Amino acid sequence: MLLAFKFKLVLACAAGLAGPLAMAPMVGGIATEPAVPTGAPAVIELAPRSFTYRPAGDFTRAGHPATAARLTLRLERPLAIMKHQVSAADYRACVNDHACRPLQSDVAIAPDRPAVQVSWHDATAYATWLSHRTGEAYRLPSDVEWAFAAGSRLSDDGLAVDADDPSRRWIARYERETANELDSATRKFGAFGVNENGVADVAGNVWEWTSTCFDRSELDAGGTIIKTRPNCGVRLAEGAHRAYVTDFIRDARAGGCATGVPPANLGFRLVREPRAWMSRLAARFAGT
């Protein structure tokens, strides 16, 4: 009985795990769409490979605004991520089980439309519920994982810095983001196409919550991060551009967007942890 209870606890806790992404040598492979367990969403499994990534957050160098350098990263293991965002109909099933807060009355409830106007806390509650329901372990992706899955649709927020007038950088960012503003009416899944990884509707008019906290970091002269001050009351939402949103906000257009143009919609998709990883975790926990 105790062992069974511990294993259930492992499943519940694993839904919220979203630590830093480990790095390892590149392994070749292509995206596949594995079999879907009963009651679970379709996921795309992406094989490890190298990719470029610009760290998220605000950066300074010697007290002045700076831009983080692009890095080349490599995944340690395959990434299984939902092909579509969590649908409004699936989210409502969580509401009906009294495990999630109801959606706003103006959100279209359908199996082929995304659940939107949800907070970071709503998204993590759904991940916990889905994990219990399916026996799998689901969680929000880190920003690095989201960027990996987004592929060519990832928006690069790197901008040149004018040391004499930092406001020019802020204005340039605002102008770039407003130029790509999208209406807030949700569309059917697939309306924004599928990227080269097989992931649908990336960077459409739904910004997706990640587990990544909003960091303010200091860079040395060579561009290496030497100090970070995380603020986990604000989380990173990825979409047509990066957005930093207070974690309890459901509609950033009404306030709560820390920087930049607010997202048109806040939604999410989840990562599914590999079964082998869960088995190792359960075995290790059982032995303590």
C-alpha positions in Angstrom: 0.0 0.0 0.0 2.8 2.4 1.0 4.7 1.7 -2.3 1.5 2.3 -4.4 0.9 5.6 -2.5 4.5 6.7 -3.1 4.3 5.9 -6.8 1.1 8.0 -7.2 2.8 10.8 -5.4 5.7 10.6 -7.9 3.2 10.9 -10.8 1.6 13.9 -9.2 4.8 15.7 -8.5 6.4 14.9 -11.9 3.6 16.9 -13.6 5.1 20.0 -12.2 8.8 19.3 -12.9 10.4 21.6 -15.4 14.0 22.0 -14.4 16.8 23.3 -16.6 17.3 21.4 -19.8 20.3 19.1 -19.7 22.8 19.2 -22.6 24.3 16.1 -24.3 25.8 15.1 -27.6 23.5 15.4 -30.7 21.6 12.3 -31.8 20.1 12.1 -35.3 16.5 11.4 -36.0 13.2 12.7 -37.2 9.9 13.7 -35.6 7.5 10.9 -35.1 3.9 10.7 -33.9 3.7 7.7 -31.5 0.6 5.8 -30.5 -1.8 7.7 -28.2 -2.9 6.1 -25.0 -6.7 6.1 -24.4 -7.9 9.4 -23.2 -4.5 11.1 -23.8 -3.8 13.9 -26.3 -1.8 13.4 -29.5 1.9 14.2 -29.0 4.8 14.7 -31.4 8.0 13.1 -30.4 11.1 15.1 -31.4 14.4 13.4 -31.6 17.4 15.2 -29.9 19.4 17.6 -32.1 21.3 20.8 -31.9 19.5 24.2 -32.2 20.1 27.9 -31.5 18.5 29.7 -28.6 18.7 33.2 -27.1 18.1 33.1 -23.4 14.9 34.8 -22.2 14.7 37.7 -19.7 16.2 41.2 -19.2 20.0 41.6 -19.3 22.4 44.2 -18.3 26.2 44.7 -18.8 28.0 47.1 -16.5 24.7 48.6 -15.5 23.5 49.2 -19.1 20.8 47.3 -21.0 22.3 44.4 -23.1 21.2 41.6 -25.3 22.0 38.0 -24.5 24.0 36.1 -27.1 22.5 33.2 -29.1 23.6 29.8 -27.9 23.9 26.5 -29.5 22.2 23.8 -27.4 21.5 20.1 -27.7 18.8 18.1 -26.1 19.7 15.1 -23.9 16.6 13.0 -24.8 13.6 13.1 -27.1 10.9 15.7 -26.4 7.3 14.6 -26.5 5.0 17.7 -26.9 1.4 18.0 -27.7 0.7 18.5 -31.4 -2.1 20.9 -30.6 -2.8 23.3 -27.7 -5.1 22.0 -25.0 -8.6 22.3 -26.3 -11.4 24.1 -24.6 -13.4 20.9 -24.5 -10.6 18.9 -22.8 -10.1 21.7 -20.3 -13.8 21.7 -19.5 -13.5 18.0 -18.6 -11.0 19.1 -15.9 -13.5 21.7 -14.8 -16.3 19.1 -14.6 -14.0 17.0 -12.4 -13.7 20.1 -10.1 -9.9 20.1 -10.7 -9.7 23.3 -12.8 -11.3 26.7 -12.7 -14.0 27.4 -15.3 -13.1 29.2 -18.5 -14.5 32.7 -19.1 -18.0 32.8 -20.5 -16.9 34.2 -23.9 -14.4 31.3 -24.6 -15.7 29.0 -27.4 -16.0 25.5 -26.0 -15.1 23.0 -28.7 -12.7 20.0 -29.2 -10.9 21.7 -32.1 -10.4 25.1 -30.5 -7.9 26.1 -27.8 -8.6 26.8 -24.2 -7.7 30.4 -23.8 -7.7 33.1 -21.1 -6.1 30.7 -18.7 -3.5 31.6 -16.1 -0.2 29.8 -15.4 -1.8 28.3 -12.3 -4.8 27.0 -14.4 -2.4 25.4 -16.8 -0.4 23.6 -14.1 -3.7 22.4 -12.4 -4.7 20.9 -15.8 -1.4 19.2 -16.2 -1.8 17.6 -12.7 -5.3 16.5 -13.5 -4.4 15.0 -16.9 -1.5 13.1 -15.3 -3.8 11.5 -12.8 -6.4 10.8 -15.5 -4.1 9.1 -18.0 -1.3 7.6 -15.7 1.2 9.6 -17.7 3.2 12.5 -16.5 2.5 15.9 -18.1 3.9 19.3 -17.4 4.4 22.7 -19.0 7.5 22.9 -21.2 10.4 25.1 -20.3 11.1 28.0 -22.6 14.1 26.1 -24.0 11.9 23.1 -24.8 9.2 25.3 -26.3 11.8 27.0 -28.5 13.1 23.6 -29.6 9.6 22.5 -30.7 8.8 25.9 -32.3 11.7 25.5 -34.7 11.7 28.2 -37.4 8.6 29.8 -36.0 10.4 30.9 -32.9 10.6 34.7 -32.7 14.1 36.1 -31.9 13.8 39.0 -29.5 17.4 40.1 -29.9 17.7 43.9 -30.5 20.6 46.2 -30.9 21.4 48.3 -27.8 22.1 52.1 -28.1 24.1 52.9 -25.0 23.4 56.6 -25.3 19.7 56.2 -25.6 18.3 52.9 -24.2 14.7 54.0 -25.0 15.4 53.4 -28.7 15.6 49.7 -28.0 12.3 49.7 -26.1 10.6 51.6 -28.9 12.0 49.3 -31.6 10.7 46.3 -29.6 7.3 47.8 -29.3 7.1 48.7 -33.0 8.1 45.2 -34.0 5.5 43.5 -31.7 2.7 45.8 -32.7 3.4 45.2 -36.4 2.5 41.5 -35.9 -0.5 42.0 -33.7 -3.2 39.4 -34.3 -7.0 39.4 -33.5 -8.1 37.5 -30.4 -10.8 35.4 -32.0 -9.7 31.7 -31.6 -9.4 29.6 -34.7 -9.8 25.8 -35.3 -6.8 23.8 -34.8 -4.5 23.9 -37.9 -5.6 27.4 -38.9 -2.0 28.6 -38.4 -0.4 25.6 -40.1 2.1 23.0 -38.9 5.8 23.7 -38.6 8.6 21.6 -39.8 8.5 19.6 -36.5 4.9 18.6 -37.0 3.6 20.9 -34.2 0.5 22.9 -35.1 -0.4 26.5 -34.6 2.9 27.6 -33.2 3.1 31.4 -32.9 -0.5 32.0 -34.0 -2.8 34.1 -31.9 -2.4 32.0 -28.7 0.6 32.6 -26.5 1.6 29.5 -24.6 2.6 29.3 -20.9 6.0 27.9 -20.1 7.5 26.9 -16.8 10.3 29.4 -17.1 10.5 32.3 -14.7 11.2 35.9 -15.6 14.9 36.5 -14.9 17.0 39.7 -14.7 20.6 38.8 -15.4 24.0 40.4 -15.5 26.5 39.7 -18.3 30.2 40.0 -18.1 32.3 41.6 -20.9 32.2 38.4 -22.9 28.5 38.0 -22.7 28.4 35.2 -20.1 25.7 35.3 -17.4 27.3 36.0 -14.1 24.3 36.7 -11.8 20.6 36.0 -12.1 17.7 37.3 -10.1 14.6 35.2 -10.8 11.0 36.4 -10.4 8.8 33.3 -10.5 5.7 35.4 -9.9 6.1 36.2 -13.6 6.3 33.5 -16.2 7.3 33.4 -19.9 4.6 33.0 -22.5 5.7 32.2 -26.0 3.9 33.0 -29.2 4.3 35.5 -32.0 6.8 37.2 -29.6 8.0 36.6 -26.1 5.8 37.9 -23.3 6.4 38.0 -19.6 3.1 37.7 -17.7 2.1 37.6 -14.1 1.3 34.0 -13.3 -2.3 34.5 -12.0 -3.4 36.6 -15.1 -5.9 35.0 -17.5 -6.2 37.9 -19.9 -3.0 39.9 -20.4 -4.9 42.5 -22.4 -6.5 43.7 -19.2 -3.2 44.0 -17.3 -0.4 41.8 -15.9 1.9 41.8 -18.9 5.3 42.7 -17.4 6.9 44.0 -20.7 6.0 44.4 -24.3 2.7 44.1 -26.2 0.3 41.9 -24.3 -0.7 38.5 -25.8 -4.0 38.3 -27.6 -4.8 35.0 -25.8 -3.1 32.9 -23.1 -3.3 29.1 -23.6 -0.9 26.2 -23.3 0.3 22.8 -24.5 2.1 20.2 -22.4 5.1 18.0 -22.5 4.7 14.3 -21.7 7.6 12.7 -19.8 9.0 9.5 -21.2 7.7 6.3 -19.5 11.3 5.0 -18.9 12.1 8.2 -17.1 9.1 7.8 -14.9 10.0 4.2 -14.1 13.5 5.2 -13.0 12.1 8.0 -10.9 9.5 5.7 -9.2 12.2 3.0 -8.5 14.5 5.6 -7.0 11.8 7.1 -4.9 10.6 3.6 -3.7 14.2 2.8 -2.6 14.4 5.9 -0.3 
